Amino acid sequence: MKLIDQIARLPLFQGLAPKQMEDLAMILVDQVFKRGQSIFSEEDEGEGLYIIISGRVKIFKLSPDGKEQILHIFGPGEPFGEVAVFTGRRFPANAEALEETRAFFFPRTEFVNLIRKDPSLALNMLAELSSRLRKFTTLVENLALKEIPGRLAAYILVLSERKKGGAGLIDLDISKNQLASLLGTIPETLSRILARMEKEQLIKSERKRITILDRNGLEELSIGERKLP
């Protein structure tokens, strides 16, 4: 598939004119990262914007004692590192490939120059970046206000909603250790909560596969109207 066709499929650039896509194709760098490879580290110079074509990337921070807190896990079509492009600052967190990942990299200087020449390019990006901001706000709210069972219930429901028709059978796309970090807890606590959810017949858990048995119960748990015994 031609680069321009691949750019056209990316949510961040949907609706752009052919000439705008040609300009983007001229500055992008097609990169591949191996599983576990660092893409950038916190406080590295923010040199540009990445968009995932295939694979997955985790964005995380490390505490002074080396404890990892996952902030986001991004997949195909999703951008990351955009803060550096629009603020000119250093990267605020670390990025690492969870599996072999292909990404388009847009160098900051060239990308900003395109926007200066054609401001409509930025206007097309606002909707997608606004959606990202809403997701980040929800993440902060979940970590700050919800108890861990509520966070897990909300995460399961989000995975279900991503599938057509809100499927009741979902597969976790990350390890339970990574999920625990994403939810701000430890693997042992996550396992206990999953067991309690099973006991309450909210879900059935088999390794990385979860079957939703009581969607209403999960929704009540996710918004704090229900507690696990």
MOLIN-V227771 format. One record per residue. SS is DSSP state (H for helix, E for strand, - for the rest). OMEGA is omega in radians with two decimals (999 if undefined). Layout:
BEGIN
ss;omega
SS;OMEGA
SS;OMEGA
END
This chain:
BEGIN
ss;omega
-;-3.14
-;3.14
H;-3.11
H;3.12
H;3.11
H;3.09
H;-3.11
H;-3.13
H;-3.09
-;-3.12
H;-3.09
H;-3.05
H;-3.13
-;3.11
-;3.12
-;3.09
-;3.13
H;-3.14
H;3.13
H;3.12
H;3.08
H;3.13
H;3.12
H;-3.14
H;-3.11
H;-3.06
H;-3.04
E;3.06
E;-3.12
E;-3.04
E;3.07
E;-3.14
E;3.10
-;3.08
-;3.13
-;-3.12
-;3.08
E;3.11
E;2.94
E;-3.13
-;3.09
-;-3.14
-;2.96
-;3.08
-;-3.13
-;-2.98
-;3.13
E;-3.06
E;3.09
E;2.99
E;-3.07
E;3.06
E;3.05
E;-3.11
-;-3.11
-;-3.12
E;3.05
E;3.06
E;-3.03
E;3.04
E;3.11
E;3.06
-;3.12
-;3.13
-;3.06
-;3.12
-;-3.09
E;3.01
E;3.12
E;3.13
E;-3.12
E;2.90
E;-3.05
E;-3.13
-;-3.06
-;3.10
-;-3.05
-;3.11
E;2.97
E;-3.07
-;-3.07
H;3.12
H;-3.12
H;-3.10
H;-3.01
H;3.13
H;-3.10
-;-3.10
-;3.12
-;3.12
-;-3.07
-;-3.12
-;3.12
E;3.06
E;-3.12
E;3.13
E;3.10
-;3.10
-;3.11
-;-2.99
E;3.02
E;-3.11
E;2.98
E;3.11
E;3.12
E;-3.12
E;-3.03
H;-3.05
H;-3.13
H;-3.12
H;3.13
H;3.10
H;3.09
H;-3.13
H;3.12
H;3.13
H;-3.06
-;-3.09
-;-3.14
H;3.07
H;3.13
H;-3.12
H;3.14
H;-3.09
H;-3.00
H;-3.09
H;-3.13
H;-3.13
H;3.07
H;3.08
H;3.10
H;-3.14
H;3.11
H;3.13
H;-3.14
H;3.10
H;3.10
H;3.11
H;3.14
H;3.13
H;-3.14
H;-3.09
H;-3.05
H;-2.95
H;-3.07
-;3.00
-;-3.03
H;3.09
H;3.11
H;3.11
H;-3.13
H;3.12
H;3.13
H;-3.13
H;3.12
H;-3.14
H;3.10
H;3.10
H;3.14
H;-3.09
H;3.13
H;3.12
-;-3.11
-;3.08
-;3.14
-;-3.05
-;3.13
-;3.13
E;-3.09
E;3.07
E;3.08
-;-3.10
-;3.08
-;3.13
-;3.13
H;3.04
H;3.12
H;3.11
H;3.11
H;3.13
H;3.13
H;-3.10
-;3.10
-;-3.14
-;3.13
-;-3.07
H;-3.12
H;3.11
H;3.12
H;-3.13
H;3.12
H;-3.13
H;3.08
H;3.13
H;3.12
H;3.08
H;3.09
H;-3.13
H;3.12
-;3.14
-;3.02
-;-3.11
E;2.91
E;-3.06
E;3.09
E;-3.09
-;-3.09
-;3.13
E;-3.14
E;3.06
E;3.11
E;3.13
-;-3.08
-;-3.09
H;3.14
H;3.12
H;3.10
H;3.13
H;3.10
H;3.12
H;-3.07
H;-3.13
-;3.04
-;3.14
-;-3.14
-;3.11
-;3.02
-;3.11
-;999
END
